[in-house]
Amino acid sequence: AAGGPPEQPPGPGAFDLGAQSGRWAAFQERHRLSCEEAARLLLDAYEYRGLVKHTGGCHCGAVRFEVWASADLHVFNCNCSICTKKQNRHFIVPASRFKLLKGADNLTTYTFNTHCAQHTFCKTCGVQSFYTPRSNPDGYGIAPHCLDDGTVQTIVTEDINGKEWEKAVKEHKTIREMSKP
């Protein structure tokens, strides 16, 4: 309106959907989603194209997580001292693709040697369903055997010589990039 106050842009968190407003409202209603849930669904579909949402957790269920990764997993079988003792096999994802759903207060951490790797596990059942690997401190190592059934198509396992960790990581062509979005 002429002479009235200038139109203000939407506030933080609010946005003008223009001609898509009706479509957005119908989508939310049809799927019974809040605005935040609908936005998350849209963002996940766009940001994680080609990936699937895996869910998983520890044995007792106190720790639960979701992770966006390929349905075809590239799993590392490491022979370092701790991975050998725990039979730890894992695939690596960027931190941005991992979300702890519950159980932060039920996790405890073990470190040794350089204290870079953060071996997190459930205080109740002792299962390590994920951890922060030394090779990728900006990501997570996920135990594929702790994923819920139904989202993994194939698993390719690669042995990595963790007994000579520095040499193995230096010579590996892609491991450091696996935690990059």
Contact map, one row per residue, 1 for C-alpha under 8 A:
1111000000000000000000000000000000000000000000000000000000000000000000000000000000000000000000000000000000000000000000000000000000000000000000000000000000000000000000000000000000000
1111000000000000000000000000000000000000000000000000000000000000000000000000000000000000000000000000000000000000000000000000000000000000000000000000000000000000000000000000000000000
1111100000000000000000000000000000000000000000000000000000000000000000000000000000000000000000000000000000000000000000000000000000000000000000000000000000000000000000000000000000000
1111110000000000000000000000000000000000000000000000000000000000000000000000000000000000000000000000000000000000000000000000000000000000000000000000000000000000000000000000000000000
0011111000000000000000000000000000000000000000000000000000000000000000000000000000000000000000000000000000000000000000000000000000000000000000000000000000000000000000000000000000000
0001111100000000000000000000000000000000000000000000000000000000000000000000000000000000000000000000000000000000000000000000000000000000000000000000000000000000000000000000000000000
0000111110000000000000000000000000000000000000000000000000000000000000000000000000000000000000000000000000000000000000000000000000000000000000000000000000000000000000000000000000000
0000011111000000000000000000000000000000000000000000000000000000000000000000000000000000000000000000000000000000000000000000000000000000000000000000000000000000000000000000000000000
0000001111100000000000000000000000000000000000000000000000000000000000000000000000000000000000000000000000000000000000000000000000000000000000000000000000000000000000000000000000000
0000000111111111000000000000000000000000000000000000000000000000000000000000000000000000000000000000000000000000000000000000000000000000000000000000000000000000000000000000000000000
0000000011111110000000000000000000000000000000000000000000000000000000000000000000000000000000000000000000000000000000000000000000000000000000000000000000000000000000000000000000000
0000000001111100000000000000000000000000000000000000000000000000000000000000000000000000000000000000000000000000000000000000000000000000000000000000000000000000000000000000000000000
0000000001111110000000000000000000000000000000000000000000000000000000000000000000000000000000000000000000000000000000000000000000000000000000000000000000000000000000000000000000000
0000000001111111000000000000000000000000000000000000000000000000000000000000000000000000000000000000000000000000000000000000000000000000000000000000000000000000000000000000000000000
0000000001101111100000000000000000000000000000000000000000000000000000000000000000000000000000000000000000000000000000000000000000000000000000000000000000000000000000000000000000000
0000000001000111110010000000000000000000000000000000000000000000000000000000000000000000000000000000000000000000000000000000000000000000000000000000000000000000000000000000000000000
0000000000000011111110000000000000000000000000000000000000000000000000000000000000000000000000000000000000000000000000000000000000000000000000000000000000000000000000000000000000000
0000000000000001111110000000000000000000000000000000000000000000000000000000000000000000000000000000000000000000000000000000000000000000000000000000000000000000000000000000000000000
0000000000000000111111000000000000000000000000000000000000000000000000000000000000000000000000000000000000000000000000000000000000000000000000000000000000000000000000000000000000000
0000000000000000111111110000000000000000000000000000000000000000000000000000000000000000000000000000000000000000000000000000000000000000000000000000000000000000000000000000000000000
0000000000000001111111111000000000000000000000000000000000000000000000000000000000000000000000000000000000000000000000000000000000000000000000000000000000000000000000000000000000000
0000000000000000001111111100000000000000000000000000000000000000000000000000000000000000000000000000000000000000000000000000000000000000000000000000000000000000000000000000000000000
0000000000000000000111111110000000000000000000000000000000000000000000000000000000000000000000000000000000000000000000000000000000000000000000000000000000000000000000000000000000000
0000000000000000000111111111000000000000000000000000000000000000000000000000000000000000000000000000000000000000000000000000000000000000000000000000000000000000000000000000000000000
0000000000000000000011111111100000000000000000000000000000000000000000000000000000000000000000000000000000000000000000000000000000000000000000000000000000000000000000000000000000000
0000000000000000000001111111110000000000000000000000000000000000000000000000000000000000000000000000000000000000000000000000000000000000000000000000000000000000000000000000000000000
0000000000000000000000111111111000000000000000000000000000000000000000000000000000000000000000000000000000000000000000000000000000000000000000000000000000000000000000000000000000000
0000000000000000000000011111111111100100000000000000000000000000000000000000000000000000000000000000000000000000000000000000000000000000000000000000000000000000000000000000000000000
0000000000000000000000001111111110000000000000000000000000000000000000000000000000000000000000000000000000000000000000000000000000000000000000000000000000000000000000000000000000000
0000000000000000000000000111111110000000000000000000000000000000000000000000000000000000000000000000000000000000000000000000000000000000000000000000000000000000000000000000000000000
0000000000000000000000000011111110000000000000000000000000000000000000000000000000000000000000000000000000000000000000000000000000000000000000000000000000000000000000000000000000000
0000000000000000000000000001111111000000000000000000000000000000000000000000000000000000000000000000000000000000000000000000000000000000000000000000000000000000000000000000000000000
0000000000000000000000000001111111111100000000000000000000000000000000000000000000000000000000000000000000000000000000000000000000000000000000000000000000000000000000000000000000000
0000000000000000000000000001000111111100000000000000000000000000000000000000000000000000000000000000000000000000000000000000000000000000000000000000000000000000000000000000000000000
0000000000000000000000000001000011111110000000000000000000000000000000000000000000000000000000000000000000000000000000000000000000000000000000000000000000000000000000000000000000000
0000000000000000000000000000000011111111000000000000000000000000000000000000000000000000000000000000000000000000000000000000000000000000000000000000000000000000000000000000000000000
0000000000000000000000000000000011111111100000000000000000000000000000000000000000000000000000000000000000000000000000000000000000000000000000000000000000000000000000000000000000000
0000000000000000000000000001000011111111110000000000000000000000000000000000000000000000000000000000000000000000000000000000000000000000000000000000000000000000000000000000000000000
0000000000000000000000000000000000111111111000000000000000000000000000000000000000000000000000000000000000000000000000000000000000000000000000000000000000000000000000000000000000000
0000000000000000000000000000000000011111111100000000000000000000000000000000000000000000000000000000000000000000000000000000000000000000000000000000000000000000000000000000000000000
0000000000000000000000000000000000001111111110000000000000000000000000000000000000000000000000000000000000000000000000000000000000000000000000000000000000000000000000000000000000000
0000000000000000000000000000000000000111111111000000000000000000000000000000000000000000000000000000000000000000000000000000000000000000000000000000000000000000000000000000000000000
0000000000000000000000000000000000000011111111100000000000000000000000000000000000000000000000000000000000000000000000000000000000000000000000000000000000000000000000000000000000000
0000000000000000000000000000000000000001111111111000000000000000000000000000000000000000000000000000000000000000000000000000000000000000000000000000000000000000000000000000000000000
0000000000000000000000000000000000000000111111111000000000000000000000000000000000000000000000000000000000000000000000000000000000000000000000000000000000000000000000000000000000000
0000000000000000000000000000000000000000011111111000000000000000000000000000000000000000000000000000000000000000000000000000000000000000000000000000000000000000000000000000000000000
0000000000000000000000000000000000000000001111111000000000000000000000000000000000000000000000000000000000000000000000000000000000000000000000000000000000000000000000000000000000000
0000000000000000000000000000000000000000000111111111000000000000000100000000000000000000000000000000000000000000000000000000000000000000000000000000000000000000000000000000000000000
0000000000000000000000000000000000000000000111111110000000000000000000000000000000000000000000000000000000000000000000000000000000000000000000000000000000000000000000000000000000000
0000000000000000000000000000000000000000000000011111000000000000000001000000000000000000000000000000000000000000000000000000000000000000000000000000000000000000000000000000000000000
0000000000000000000000000000000000000000000000011111100000000000000111100000000000000000000000000000000000000000000000000000000000000000000000000000000000000000000000000000000000000
0000000000000000000000000000000000000000000000010111110000000000000111100000000000000000000000000000000000000000000000000000000000000000000000000000001000000000000000000000000000000
0000000000000000000000000000000000000000000000000011111000000000011110000000000000000000000000000000000000000000000000000000000000000000000000000000001000000000000000000000000000000
0000000000000000000000000000000000000000000000000001111100000000011110000000000000000000000000000000000000000000000000000000000000000000000000000011001100000000000000000000000000000
0000000000000000000000000000000000000000000000000000111110000001111000000000000000000000000000000000000000000000000000000000000000000000000000000011000000000000000000000000000000000
0000000000000000000000000000000000000000000000000000011111000001110000000000000000000000000000000000000000000000000000000000000010000000000000000111000000000000000000000000000000000
0000000000000000000000000000000000000000000000000000001111101111100000000000000000000000000000000000000000000000000000000000000010000000000000000111000000000000000000000000000000000
0000000000000000000000000000000000000000000000000000000111111111000000000000000000000000000000000000000000000000000000000100101110000000000000000100000000000000000000000000000000000
0000000000000000000000000000000000000000000000000000000011111100000000000000000000000000000000000000000000000000000000000000101000000000000000000100000000000000000000000000000000000
0000000000000000000000000000000000000000000000000000000001111110000000000000000000000000000000000000000000000000000000000001100000000000000000000000000000000000000000000000000000000
0000000000000000000000000000000000000000000000000000000011111111000000000000000000000000000000000000000000000000000000000000000000000000000000000000000000000000000000000000000000000
0000000000000000000000000000000000000000000000000000000011111111000000000000000000000000000000000000011001000000000000000101000000000000000000000000000000000000000000000000000000000
0000000000000000000000000000000000000000000000000000000011011111100000000000000000000000000000000001111101100000000000000100000000000000000000000000000000000000000000000000000000000
0000000000000000000000000000000000000000000000000000001111001111110000000000000000000000000000000001111000000000000000000000000000000000000000000000000000000000000000000000000000000
0000000000000000000000000000000000000000000000000000001110000011111000000000000000000000000000000111110000000000000000000000000000000000000000000000000000000000000000000000000000000
0000000000000000000000000000000000000000000000000000111100000001111100000000000000000000000000000111100000000000000000000000000000000000000000000000000000000000000000000000000000000
0000000000000000000000000000000000000000000000000000111000000000111110000000000000000000000010001110000000000000000000000000000000000000000000000000000000000000000000000000000000000
0000000000000000000000000000000000000000000000010011110000000000011111000000000000000000000010001100000000000000000000000000000000000000000000000000000000000000000000000000000000000
0000000000000000000000000000000000000000000000000011110000000000001111101000000000000000000010001000000000000000000000000000000000000000000000000000000000000000000000000000000000000
0000000000000000000000000000000000000000000000000111000000000000000111111000000000000000000000000000000000000000000000000000000000000000000000000000000100000000000000000000000000000
0000000000000000000000000000000000000000000000000011000000000000000011111000000000000000000000000000000000000000000000000000000000000000000000000000001111000000000000000000000000000
0000000000000000000000000000000000000000000000000000000000000000000001111100000000000000000000000000000000000000000000000000000000000000000000000000000111110000000000000000000000000
0000000000000000000000000000000000000000000000000000000000000000000011111110000000000000001000000000000000000000000000000000000000000000000000000000000111110000000000000000000000000
0000000000000000000000000000000000000000000000000000000000000000000000011111000000000000001000000000000000000000000000000000000000000000000000000000000000111100000000000000000000000
0000000000000000000000000000000000000000000000000000000000000000000000001111100000000000111100000000000000000000000000000000000000000000000000010000000000111100000000000000000000000
0000000000000000000000000000000000000000000000000000000000000000000000000111110000000000111000000000000000000000000000000000000000000000000000000000000000001111000000000000000000000
0000000000000000000000000000000000000000000000000000000000000000000000000011111000100001110000000000000000000000000000000000000000000000000000000000000000001111000000000000000000000
0000000000000000000000000000000000000000000000000000000000000000000000000001111100110001100000000000000000000000000000000000000000000000000000000000000000000011110000000000000000000
0000000000000000000000000000000000000000000000000000000000000000000000000000111110110000000000000000000000000000000000000000000000000000000000000000000000000011111000000000000000000
0000000000000000000000000000000000000000000000000000000000000000000000000000011111110000000000000000000000000000000000000000000000000000000000000000000000000000111110000000000000000
0000000000000000000000000000000000000000000000000000000000000000000000000000001111111000000000000000000000000000000000000000000000000000000000000000000000000000011000000000000000000
0000000000000000000000000000000000000000000000000000000000000000000000000000000111111101000000000000000000000000000000000000000000000000000000000000000000000000000000000000000000000
0000000000000000000000000000000000000000000000000000000000000000000000000000111111111111100000000000000000000000000000000000000000000000000000000000000000000000000000000000000000000
0000000000000000000000000000000000000000000000000000000000000000000000000000011111111111000000000000000000000000000000000000000000000000000000000000000000000000000000000000000000000
0000000000000000000000000000000000000000000000000000000000000000000000000000000011111111000000000000000000000000000000000000000000000000000000000000000000000000000000000000000000000
0000000000000000000000000000000000000000000000000000000000000000000000000000000001111111000000000000000000000000000000000000000000000000000000000000000000000000000000000000000000000
0000000000000000000000000000000000000000000000000000000000000000000000000000000000111111100000000000000000000000000000000000000000000000000000000000000000000000000000000000000000000
0000000000000000000000000000000000000000000000000000000000000000000000000000110001111111110000000000000000000000000000000000000000000000000000100000000000000000000000000000000000000
0000000000000000000000000000000000000000000000000000000000000000000000000011110000100011111000000000000000000000000000000000000000000000000000110000000000000000000000000000000000000
0000000000000000000000000000000000000000000000000000000000000000000000000011100000000001111100000000000000000000000000000000000001000000000011110000000000000000000000000000000000000
0000000000000000000000000000000000000000000000000000000000000000000000001111000000000000111110000000000000000000000000000000000000000000000011110000000000000000000000000000000000000
0000000000000000000000000000000000000000000000000000000000000000000000000010000000000000011111000000000000000000000000000000000000000001001111000000000000000000000000000000000001100
0000000000000000000000000000000000000000000000000000000000000000001110000000000000000000001111101100000000000000000000000000000000000000001111000000000000000000000000000000000001110
0000000000000000000000000000000000000000000000000000000000000000000000000000000000000000000111111100000000000000000000000000000000000000011100000000000000000000000000000000000001111
0000000000000000000000000000000000000000000000000000000000000000000000000000000000000000000011111100000000000000000000000000000000000000011100000000000000000000000000000000000000100
0000000000000000000000000000000000000000000000000000000000000000000000000000000000000000000001111110000000000000000000000000000000000000001000000000000000000000000000000000000000001
0000000000000000000000000000000000000000000000000000000000000000001110000000000000000000000011111110000000000000000000000000000000000000000000000000000000000000000000000000000000001
0000000000000000000000000000000000000000000000000000000000000000111100000000000000000000000011111111000000000000000000000000000000000000000100000000000000000000000000000000000000000
0000000000000000000000000000000000000000000000000000000000000000111000000000000000000000000000011111100000000000000000000000000000000000000000000000000000000000000000000000000000000
0000000000000000000000000000000000000000000000000000000000000011110000000000000000000000000000000111111100000000000000000000000000000000000000000000000000000000000000000000000000000
0000000000000000000000000000000000000000000000000000000000000011110000000000000000000000000000000011111000000000000000000000000000000000000000000000000000000000000000000000000000000
0000000000000000000000000000000000000000000000000000000000000111100000000000000000000000000000000001111100000000000000000000000000000000000000000000000000000000000000000000000000000
0000000000000000000000000000000000000000000000000000000000000111000000000000000000000000000000000001111111100000000000000000000000000000000000000000000000000000000000000000000000000
0000000000000000000000000000000000000000000000000000000000000010000000000000000000000000000000000001011111100000000000000000000000000000000000000000000000000000000000000000000000000
0000000000000000000000000000000000000000000000000000000000000000000000000000000000000000000000000000001111100000000000000000000000000000000000000000000000000000000000000000000000000
0000000000000000000000000000000000000000000000000000000000000110000000000000000000000000000000000000001111110000000000000111000000000000000000000000000000000000000000000000000000000
0000000000000000000000000000000000000000000000000000000000000010000000000000000000000000000000000000001111111000000000011110000000000000000000000000000000000000000000000000000000000
0000000000000000000000000000000000000000000000000000000000000000000000000000000000000000000000000000000001111100000000011110000000000000000000000000000000000000000000000000000000000
0000000000000000000000000000000000000000000000000000000000000000000000000000000000000000000000000000000000111110000001111000000000000000000000000000000000000000000000000000000000000
0000000000000000000000000000000000000000000000000000000000000000000000000000000000000000000000000000000000011111000001110000000000000000000000000000000000000000000000000000000000000
0000000000000000000000000000000000000000000000000000000000000000000000000000000000000000000000000000000000001111111111100000000000000000000000000000000000000000000000000000000000000
0000000000000000000000000000000000000000000000000000000000000000000000000000000000000000000000000000000000000111111010000000000000000000000000000000000000000000000000000000000000000
0000000000000000000000000000000000000000000000000000000000000000000000000000000000000000000000000000000000000011111000000000000000000000000000000000000000000000000000000000000000000
0000000000000000000000000000000000000000000000000000000000000000000000000000000000000000000000000000000000000011111110000000000000000000000000000000000000000000000000000000000000000
0000000000000000000000000000000000000000000000000000000000000000000000000000000000000000000000000000000000000011111111000000000000000000000000000000000000000000000000000000000000000
0000000000000000000000000000000000000000000000000000000000000000000000000000000000000000000000000000000000000010011111000000000000001100100000000000000000000000000000000000000000000
0000000000000000000000000000000000000000000000000000000000000000000000000000000000000000000000000000000000000011011111100000000000111110100000000000000000000000000000000000000000000
0000000000000000000000000000000000000000000000000000000000000000000000000000000000000000000000000000000000001110001111110000000000111100000000000000000000000000000000000000000000000
0000000000000000000000000000000000000000000000000000000000000000000000000000000000000000000000000000000000001110000011111000000101111000000000000000000000000000000000000000000000000
0000000000000000000000000000000000000000000000000000000000000000000000000000000000000000000000000000000000111100000001111100000101110000000000000000000000000000000000000000000000000
0000000000000000000000000000000000000000000000000000000000000000000000000000000000000000000000000000000000111000000000111110011111100000000000000000000000000000000000000000000000000
0000000000000000000000000000000000000000000000000000000001000110000000000000000000000000000000000000000001110000000000011111111100000000000000000000000000000000000000000000000000000
0000000000000000000000000000000000000000000000000000000000000000000000000000000000000000000000000000000001110000000000001111110000000000000000000000000000000000000000000000000000000
0000000000000000000000000000000000000000000000000000000000010100000000000000000000000000000000000000000001000000000000000111110000000000000000000000000000000000000000000000000000000
0000000000000000000000000000000000000000000000000000000001110000000000000000000000000000000000000000000000000000000000000111111000000000000000000000000000000000000000000000000000000
0000000000000000000000000000000000000000000000000000000000000000000000000000000000000000000000000000000000000000000000001111111100000000000000000000000000000000000000000000000000000
0000000000000000000000000000000000000000000000000000000001100000000000000000000000000000000000000000000000000000000000001100111110000000000000000000000000000000000000000000000000000
0000000000000000000000000000000000000000000000000000000001000000000000000000000000000000000000000000000000000000000000111100011111100000000000100000000000000000000000000000000000000
0000000000000000000000000000000000000000000000000000000111000000000000000000000000000000000000000000000000000000000000001000001111100000000001100100000000000000000000000000000000000
0000000000000000000000000000000000000000000000000000000000000000000000000000000000000000010000000000000000000000000000111000000111110000000111100000000000000000000000000000000000000
0000000000000000000000000000000000000000000000000000000000000000000000000000000000000000000000000000000000000000000011111000000111111000000111000000000000000000000000000000000000000
0000000000000000000000000000000000000000000000000000000000000000000000000000000000000000000000000000000000000000000011110000000001111101111110000000000000000000000000000000000000000
0000000000000000000000000000000000000000000000000000000000000000000000000000000000000000000000000000000000000000000111100000000000111111101110000000000000000000000000000000000000000
0000000000000000000000000000000000000000000000000000000000000000000000000000000000000000000000000000000000000000000111000000000000011111100000000000000000000000000000000000000000000
0000000000000000000000000000000000000000000000000000000000000000000000000000000000000000000000000000000000000000000010000000000000001111100000000000000000000000000000001000001100000
0000000000000000000000000000000000000000000000000000000000000000000000000000000000000000000100000000000000000000000000000000000000011111111100000000000000000000000000000000001101100
0000000000000000000000000000000000000000000000000000000000000000000000000000000000000000000000000000000000000000000110000000000000011111111100000000000000000000000000000000000000000
0000000000000000000000000000000000000000000000000000000000000000000000000000000000000000000001100000000000000000000000000000000000010001111100000000000000000000000000000000000000110
0000000000000000000000000000000000000000000000000000000000000000000000000000000000000000000111110000000000000000000000000000000000011001111110000000000000000000000000000000000000110
0000000000000000000000000000000000000000000000000000000000000000000000000000000000000000000111100100000000000000000000000000000001111001111111000000000000000000000000000000000000100
0000000000000000000000000000000000000000000000000000000000000000000000000000000000000000011110000000000000000000000000000000000001111000001111100000000000000000000000000000000000000
0000000000000000000000000000000000000000000000000000000000000000000000000000000000000000011110000000000000000000000000000000000011100000000111110100000000000000000000000000000000000
0000000000000000000000000000000000000000000000000000000000000000000000000000000000000001111000000000000000000000000000000000000111000000000011111110000000000000000000000000000000000
0000000000000000000000000000000000000000000000000000000000000000000000000010000000000000111000000000000000000000000000000000000000000000000001111110000000000000000000000000000000000
0000000000000000000000000000000000000000000000000000000000000000000000000000000000000000000000000000000000000000000000000000000000000000000000111110000000000000000000000000000000000
0000000000000000000000000000000000000000000000000000000111100000000000000000000000000000000000000000000000000000000000000000000010000000000001111111000000000000000000000000000000000
0000000000000000000000000000000000000000000000000000011110000000000000000000000000000000000000000000000000000000000000000000000000000000000000111111100000000000000000000000000000000
0000000000000000000000000000000000000000000000000000011110000000000000000000000000000000000000000000000000000000000000000000000000000000000000000111111000000000000000000000000000000
0000000000000000000000000000000000000000000000000000000000000000000000000000000000000000000000000000000000000000000000000000000000000000000000000011111100000000000000000000000000000
0000000000000000000000000000000000000000000000000000000000000000000000000000000000000000000000000000000000000000000000000000000000000000000000000001111100000000000000000000000000000
0000000000000000000000000000000000000000000000000001110000000000000000100000000000000000000000000000000000000000000000000000000000000000000000000001111110000000000000000000000000000
0000000000000000000000000000000000000000000000000000010000000000000001111000000000000000000000000000000000000000000000000000000000000000000000000000111111100000000000000000000000000
0000000000000000000000000000000000000000000000000000000000000000000000111000000000000000000000000000000000000000000000000000000000000000000000000000001111100000000000000000000000000
0000000000000000000000000000000000000000000000000000000000000000000000111000000000000000000000000000000000000000000000000000000000000000000000000000000111110000000000000000000000000
0000000000000000000000000000000000000000000000000000000000000000000000011110000000000000000000000000000000000000000000000000000000000000000000000000000111111000000000000000000000000
0000000000000000000000000000000000000000000000000000000000000000000000011110000000000000000000000000000000000000000000000000000000000000000000000000000001111100000000000000000000000
0000000000000000000000000000000000000000000000000000000000000000000000000111100000000000000000000000000000000000000000000000000000000000000000000000000000111110000000000000000000000
0000000000000000000000000000000000000000000000000000000000000000000000000111100000000000000000000000000000000000000000000000000000000000000000000000000000011111000000000000000000000
0000000000000000000000000000000000000000000000000000000000000000000000000001111000000000000000000000000000000000000000000000000000000000000000000000000000001111100000000000000000000
0000000000000000000000000000000000000000000000000000000000000000000000000001111000000000000000000000000000000000000000000000000000000000000000000000000000000111110000010000000000000
0000000000000000000000000000000000000000000000000000000000000000000000000000011100000000000000000000000000000000000000000000000000000000000000000000000000000011111110010000000000000
0000000000000000000000000000000000000000000000000000000000000000000000000000011110000000000000000000000000000000000000000000000000000000000000000000000000000001111110010000000000000
0000000000000000000000000000000000000000000000000000000000000000000000000000001110000000000000000000000000000000000000000000000000000000000000000000000000000000111110000000000000000
0000000000000000000000000000000000000000000000000000000000000000000000000000000100000000000000000000000000000000000000000000000000000000000000000000000000000000111111110000000000000
0000000000000000000000000000000000000000000000000000000000000000000000000000000100000000000000000000000000000000000000000000000000000000000000000000000000000000111111111000000000000
0000000000000000000000000000000000000000000000000000000000000000000000000000000000000000000000000000000000000000000000000000000000000000000000000000000000000000000111111100000000000
0000000000000000000000000000000000000000000000000000000000000000000000000000000000000000000000000000000000000000000000000000000000000000000000000000000000000000000111111110000000000
0000000000000000000000000000000000000000000000000000000000000000000000000000000000000000000000000000000000000000000000000000000000000000000000000000000000000001110111111111000000000
0000000000000000000000000000000000000000000000000000000000000000000000000000000000000000000000000000000000000000000000000000000000000010000000000000000000000000000011111111001100000
0000000000000000000000000000000000000000000000000000000000000000000000000000000000000000000000000000000000000000000000000000000000000000000000000000000000000000000001111111100000000
0000000000000000000000000000000000000000000000000000000000000000000000000000000000000000000000000000000000000000000000000000000000000000000000000000000000000000000000111111100000000
0000000000000000000000000000000000000000000000000000000000000000000000000000000000000000000000000000000000000000000000000000000000000000000000000000000000000000000000011111111000000
0000000000000000000000000000000000000000000000000000000000000000000000000000000000000000000000000000000000000000000000000000000000000000000000000000000000000000000000000111111100000
0000000000000000000000000000000000000000000000000000000000000000000000000000000000000000000000000000000000000000000000000000000000000000000000000000000000000000000000000001111111000
0000000000000000000000000000000000000000000000000000000000000000000000000000000000000000000000000000000000000000000000000000000000000011000000000000000000000000000000001001111111000
0000000000000000000000000000000000000000000000000000000000000000000000000000000000000000000000000000000000000000000000000000000000000011000000000000000000000000000000001000111111110
0000000000000000000000000000000000000000000000000000000000000000000000000000000000000000000000000000000000000000000000000000000000000000000000000000000000000000000000000000011111110
0000000000000000000000000000000000000000000000000000000000000000000000000000000000000000000111000000000000000000000000000000000000000001000000000000000000000000000000000000011111111
0000000000000000000000000000000000000000000000000000000000000000000000000000000000000000000111100000000000000000000000000000000000000001011100000000000000000000000000000000000111111
0000000000000000000000000000000000000000000000000000000000000000000000000000000000000000000011000000000000000000000000000000000000000000011000000000000000000000000000000000000111111
0000000000000000000000000000000000000000000000000000000000000000000000000000000000000000000001011000000000000000000000000000000000000000000000000000000000000000000000000000000001111
